Amino acid sequence: MAEQGRHDDAWWRTAVIYQVYVRSFADADGDGTGDLAGVRARLPYLRDLGVDALWFTPWYRSPMADGGYDVADYRTIDPAFGTLAEAERLVQDALALGIRTIVDVVPNHVSDQHPWFQAALAAGPGSPERERFWFHPGRGPQGDEMPTRWESSFAGPTWTRTTGPDGAPGEWYLHLFTPEQPDLNWDHPEVRAEHEDILRFWFDRGVAGIRIDSAALLVKDPALPEVPDRPGPGEHPHMDRDALHDVYRSWRRVADAYDPPRVLVGEVWLADAARFAQYLRPDEMHTAFNFDFMARPWDAKELRESVETTLEAHRSVDAPATWVLSNHDVTRPVTRYGRADSSFDFAAKRFGTPTDLAVGRRRARAAAVLTAALPGCLYVYQGDELGLPEVEDLPLDRLQDPMHFRSGGVDPGRDGCRVPLPWSGDAPPYGFSPTAREPWLPQPRDWADLTAEHQAQDPGSMLSLYRTLLALRRDDPDLRTGALRWLDADAHDGVLAFMRGDGLACVVNLSPAPVPLPAHDAVLVASGELVDGLLPTDTAVWLRLPAAPAATSRPTPTPPE
């Protein structure tokens, strides 16, 4: 097996991981859809950016009812993206540049075109084929009422009724997302065995780890109770159930059987920090996404509270924290941070929400400096290193995200953060494709200054900032291993200031006025220009300090003798 990248077996504790949404990354064959050949051609760009690993959203065969998260075959690459042989070459080519690969696995559900589900529909009620899913009779005298009133993650109902060969209505099946994504029954041994085999299939091909989609949703209460108003720990009927941990302990044994061991990364949306940390115990997942930090508004006290809560929860299980500003589901930072409410919530994402892009860009640059200074693992969603804004004026007839349709058209969905990347040139498709064919989602006509080619020549660009941050993060021992300690007692006056290690400080000004900087020997990097030695509003900086700073909190008085 090829060397698994630039670091040792614990690379995942401090890695920079770049999320690749293949469909929108780079198109090599000119059909308007990104593909694996496009990614392979851009590997030098990713090497120069300074990433340690690539996380690929699902690249498997799929009807694309939910952007590839409706998987029909885990052992086949979707023809729109390429072939299995191309995926294997991509993994090895990336490794040759010191970049590992993480692939997405979606264990909660499959596509309704998956052979298992098609067999279940054909076999009928009471069949062994249906036991792999959640088929259930309806309520009411005619069975025409859904088995539960559970709400979908994409809005709307979570049950769809089947139709028999004679046209008569039949059983209902569960889908926490869209009807095209039937939920699997994780009490069934074949479901568990199949997914362990899927892990081995990709690990055998040199993949360094997997990202587990919707990781807290797999196990359901077979009694199908309604969701309580205030469910206690482990009481929710289809989220964060205790039996989930047996699944991930089994997966960890599979991952640990490889040399070097493979890595499990969970998408775990939980507000309870203690419950969240349980997924990161030494015999379960290695890391899990930190959504709390990503969802917080641009506010010093909010962000500090999130950092402290996150580090404390991870410390209890000796796991590294992860830091991320966005992903393929989330409003891009340049747009989000320019809004009056800069927090993130799916329900709050609506058409017509105003944003100040100038403010958003300043804050997104400062947020990049802040997150890159935090201890643990850093994720970068493709295009954030270019400072791309959310595209909020996509033609309605081009939208594809089911969140838009299932909201009755109220929610614009997630397509605005999935618009294909601009690589070069002064007009669409900006080098995304070798032809003039319009990409699967149209790009704005004012993105010429945002292309990777243009920004690479501009030392003040977002791309140059990210390259500087990631190079310093890799080379500076304080940033690699240094502990975090605050330079003030609290986030007073809208300023965050902390040390990493013995001599590096990060200071972020979220207040409405410039603030003085602590005494320092050098400015390593700043998100914006410093004025007369002051740190302007919405600006962040890394400083090399001349000596150890003051204590992180007020000293405890010595009791009288």
Long-range contacts (C-beta under 8 A, 24 or more apart in sequence): 1-206, 1-259, 2-92, 2-95, 2-96, 2-206, 3-95, 4-95, 4-100, 4-208, 4-260, 5-52, 5-53, 5-95, 5-98, 5-99, 5-100, 5-208, 6-52, 6-98, 7-52, 9-260, 9-261, 11-52, 11-53, 11-100, 12-53, 12-209, 12-263, 12-265, 12-286, 12-287, 12-320, 12-377, 13-320, 13-376, 13-377, 14-320, 14-375, 14-376, 14-377, 14-480, 14-481, 15-52, 15-53, 15-100, 15-377, 15-378, 16-50, 16-51, 16-52, 16-53, 16-377, 16-378, 16-379, 16-380, 16-470, 16-473, 16-474, 17-51, 17-52, 17-53, 17-54, 17-55, 17-102, 17-377, 17-378, 17-379, 17-380, 18-46, 18-49, 18-51, 18-53, 18-54, 18-55, 18-379, 18-380, 18-382, 19-54, 19-55, 19-57, 19-327, 19-328, 19-379, 19-380, 19-381, 19-382, 20-54, 20-55, 20-56, 20-57, 20-382, 21-57, 21-328, 21-381, 21-382, 21-418, 22-56, 22-57, 22-59, 22-81, 23-67, 23-68, 23-80, 23-81, 23-418, 23-420, 23-440, 24-382, 24-418, 24-419, 24-420, 24-421, 24-439, 24-440, 24-441, 25-382, 25-420, 25-421, 26-421, 26-423, 26-432, 27-420, 27-429, 27-432, 27-433, 27-434, 27-439, 28-434, 30-433, 30-434, 30-435, 30-437, 31-80, 31-433, 31-437, 32-429, 32-433, 32-437, 32-438, 32-439, 32-440, 33-80, 33-81, 33-439, 33-440, 34-81, 34-420, 34-432, 35-80, 35-81, 35-82, 36-77, 36-81, 36-82, 36-83, 36-86, 36-87, 36-90, 37-82, 37-86, 39-90, 40-86, 40-89, 40-90, 40-93, 42-423, 43-93, 43-94, 43-97, 43-99, 44-97, 45-452, 46-94, 46-97, 46-99, 47-97, 47-98, 47-99, 48-467, 49-385, 49-463, 49-466, 49-467, 49-470, 50-466, 50-467, 50-470, 50-471, 50-473, 50-474, 51-99, 51-380, 51-470, 52-98, 52-99, 52-100, 53-99, 53-100, 53-101, 53-102, 53-208, 53-209, 54-94, 54-99, 54-100, 54-101, 54-102, 55-102, 55-103, 55-104, 55-211, 55-265, 55-379, 56-101, 56-102, 56-103, 56-104, 57-104, 57-328, 58-103, 58-104, 58-106, 59-87, 59-103, 62-111, 63-111, 63-112, 63-113, 63-180, 64-400, 65-111, 65-112, 65-178, 65-180, 65-181, 65-402, 66-177, 66-178, 66-180, 66-181, 66-401, 66-402, 67-328, 67-400, 67-401, 67-414, 67-418, 69-104, 69-106, 69-177, 69-181, 69-213, 70-109, 70-110, 70-111, 70-112, 70-113, 70-178, 70-180, 70-181, 71-106, 71-110, 71-111, 71-114, 72-110, 72-111, 72-113, 72-114, 73-114, 73-115, 74-105, 74-198, 74-201, 75-198, 75-201, 87-205, 88-205, 88-206, 91-205, 91-206, 91-207, 92-206, 95-206, 100-208, 100-209, 101-206, 101-207, 101-208, 102-207, 102-208, 102-209, 102-210, 102-211, 102-263, 102-265, 103-202, 103-207, 103-210, 103-211, 104-210, 104-211, 104-213, 105-195, 105-198, 105-199, 105-210, 105-211, 105-212, 105-213, 106-213, 106-214, 107-184, 107-186, 107-195, 107-212, 107-213, 107-214, 107-215, 107-218, 107-247, 108-176, 108-177, 108-183, 108-184, 108-213, 108-214, 108-217, 108-218, 109-175, 109-176, 109-177, 109-181, 109-182, 109-183, 109-184, 110-181, 110-182, 110-184, 111-180, 111-181, 112-179, 112-180, 112-181, 112-182, 113-180, 117-182, 121-162, 124-164, 124-170, 125-170, 125-171, 130-171, 131-185, 131-188, 132-184, 132-185, 132-188, 132-190, 132-191, 133-173, 133-174, 133-182, 133-183, 133-184, 133-185, 134-173, 134-174, 134-182, 134-183, 134-185, 134-220, 135-162, 135-171, 135-172, 135-173, 136-171, 136-172, 136-173, 136-174, 136-224, 137-171, 137-172, 138-171, 138-172, 143-169, 144-169, 146-172, 147-172, 147-174, 147-224, 148-224, 148-225, 148-226, 148-237, 149-226, 150-174, 150-176, 150-226, 150-227, 150-237, 150-238, 151-227, 152-176, 152-177, 152-178, 152-406, 153-177, 153-214, 154-178, 154-402, 154-403, 154-406, 155-403, 155-406, 155-407, 155-411, 156-406, 174-220, 176-214, 176-217, 176-238, 177-402, 178-402, 178-406, 183-220, 184-218, 185-220, 186-218, 186-219, 186-220, 186-243, 186-247, 187-219, 187-222, 192-247, 192-250, 195-251, 196-250, 196-251, 196-254, 199-251, 199-254, 199-255, 199-262, 200-254, 203-254, 203-255, 203-258, 203-262, 207-262, 208-262, 208-263, 209-255, 209-262, 209-263, 209-264, 209-265, 209-286, 210-262, 210-263, 210-264, 210-265, 211-265, 211-266, 211-267, 212-248, 212-264, 212-265, 212-266, 212-267, 212-285, 213-267, 214-267, 215-244, 215-248, 215-266, 215-267, 215-268, 215-279, 215-285, 215-288, 216-240, 216-244, 216-266, 216-268, 216-269, 216-270, 216-279, 218-244, 218-247, 219-243, 219-244, 219-247, 233-272, 233-275, 240-270, 240-272, 240-275, 244-279, 245-278, 245-279, 245-281, 245-284, 248-279, 248-284, 248-285, 249-283, 249-284, 252-283, 252-284, 252-285, 263-287, 265-289, 273-309, 273-310, 273-312, 273-313, 274-313, 274-316, 276-313, 277-313, 277-314, 277-316, 277-317, 277-319, 278-317, 280-314, 280-317, 280-319, 281-317, 282-317, 282-318, 286-319, 287-319, 287-320, 287-322, 287-377, 288-322, 289-322, 289-324, 289-379, 290-321, 290-322, 290-323, 290-324, 291-324, 293-323, 293-324, 293-371, 294-324, 294-325, 294-326, 294-327, 294-330, 294-344, 295-343, 295-344, 295-345, 296-343, 297-341, 297-342, 297-343, 298-337, 298-342, 298-363, 298-367, 298-510, 298-538, 299-342, 299-494, 299-510, 300-491, 300-494, 300-495, 300-496, 300-508, 300-510, 300-511, 301-490, 301-491, 302-343, 303-370, 303-491, 303-496, 303-510, 304-486, 304-490, 304-491, 304-496, 307-374, 307-484, 311-375, 311-484, 314-376, 320-375, 320-376, 320-377, 321-374, 321-375, 321-376, 321-377, 322-376, 322-377, 322-378, 322-379, 323-371, 323-374, 323-376, 323-377, 323-378, 323-379, 324-371, 324-378, 324-379, 324-381, 325-364, 325-367, 325-368, 325-371, 325-381, 325-384, 326-381, 326-384, 326-417, 327-379, 327-381, 328-381, 328-414, 328-417, 328-418, 329-414, 329-417, 330-381, 330-414, 330-417, 331-390, 331-416, 331-417, 332-381, 332-383, 332-384, 332-388, 332-389, 332-390, 332-416, 332-417, 333-360, 333-363, 333-364, 333-367, 333-384, 334-360, 334-361, 334-364, 334-387, 334-388, 334-389, 334-390, 335-360, 335-389, 335-390, 335-392, 336-360, 336-390, 337-363, 337-364, 337-367, 338-363, 346-403, 346-411, 349-411, 349-412, 350-410, 350-411, 350-412, 351-392, 351-410, 351-412, 357-389, 359-538, 360-389, 361-387, 361-462, 362-527, 362-528, 362-537, 362-538, 362-539, 363-538, 364-462, 365-462, 365-465, 365-527, 365-528, 365-539, 365-540, 366-508, 366-509, 366-510, 366-527, 366-528, 366-538, 366-539, 366-540, 367-540, 368-462, 368-465, 368-466, 368-469, 368-527, 369-465, 369-469, 369-506, 369-508, 369-525, 369-526, 369-527, 369-540, 369-541, 369-542, 370-496, 370-506, 370-508, 370-540, 372-469, 372-470, 372-472, 372-473, 372-479, 373-473, 373-479, 373-498, 373-500, 373-504, 373-506, 373-542, 374-484, 375-482, 375-483, 375-484, 375-500, 378-473, 380-466, 381-417, 382-421, 383-417, 383-421, 385-462, 385-463, 385-466, 386-421, 386-422, 386-450, 386-451, 386-452, 386-455, 386-462, 386-463, 387-450, 387-461, 387-462, 387-463, 388-419, 388-421, 388-422, 388-447, 388-450, 390-416, 390-417, 391-415, 391-416, 391-417, 391-419, 391-441, 391-443, 391-444, 392-416, 393-444, 394-419, 394-441, 394-442, 395-442, 398-441, 398-442, 400-441, 415-441, 419-443, 419-444, 421-452, 422-447, 422-448, 422-450, 422-451, 422-452, 423-451, 423-452, 423-453, 424-451, 424-452, 424-453, 424-454, 425-451, 425-453, 465-525, 465-527, 468-525, 469-525, 472-524, 472-525, 472-542, 476-504, 476-524, 477-501, 478-502, 478-503, 478-504, 479-504, 485-552, 486-552, 486-553, 487-518, 487-549, 487-550, 487-552, 489-553, 489-554, 499-545, 499-549, 499-552, 502-548, 503-544, 503-545, 503-548, 504-542, 504-543, 504-544, 504-545, 505-542, 505-543, 505-544, 505-545, 505-549, 506-540, 506-541, 506-542, 506-543, 507-535, 507-540, 507-541, 507-543, 508-539, 508-540, 508-541, 509-535, 509-536, 509-537, 509-538, 509-539, 509-540, 510-537, 510-538, 511-537, 512-537, 513-537, 517-541, 517-543, 518-543, 518-545, 518-549, 519-545, 519-546, 520-544, 520-545, 520-546, 521-545, 521-546
